[in-house]
């Protein structure tokens, strides 16, 4: 996978590249950088599989730049990077076709996981970020659901979680389905990421 980081701040570009390379992800073959939207539009179509695009970069003109780069990428994913944009901007970006919204405050491991999530065909927005506006509750999680959620964050299979809790595997599957609904997650992987972002489990 070849990734293009488009950001007008030198330090941020260098830090993002360092973060990605430090994770040692075998599927990332190249990380390129540009400092303006026009350069991203020119380079992205021919050489890159995923673009990480700064929302406030020169030439972006809000989400108009996103539309232009998405058109150039011809269906390949484009995700928005931002250190200042609000949750409402994140929603607008996703509705406009961005495959992810990545706050610049994300840690290296979370960023790498989010990129893999996006590259796999899903849409990623940190649940904790959207929570600033939605304030979705999690107080209705039962103790058993919390135990299952902890297993998900540890990367355990349904069978392993069932064995540890002395339950049937089908019961764990039902708990996972309920957890995804309560947390607003698309699947077990995103549920685990939400739990880590919100520090729901120790």
Buried (B, 14 or more C-beta within 10 A) or exposed (E): BBBBBBBBBEEBBEBBBEBBEEBEBEEBEEBBBBBBBBBBBEBBBEEBBBBBBBBBBEBBEEBEBBBBBBEBBEEBBBBBBBEEBEBEBBBBBBEBBBBBBBBBEBEBEBBBBBBBBBBEEBBBBBBBBBBEEEEEEBEEBEEBBBBBBBBBBEEBEBEBBBEBBEBEBEBBBEBBEBBBEBBBBEEBBBBBBBBBBBEBBE
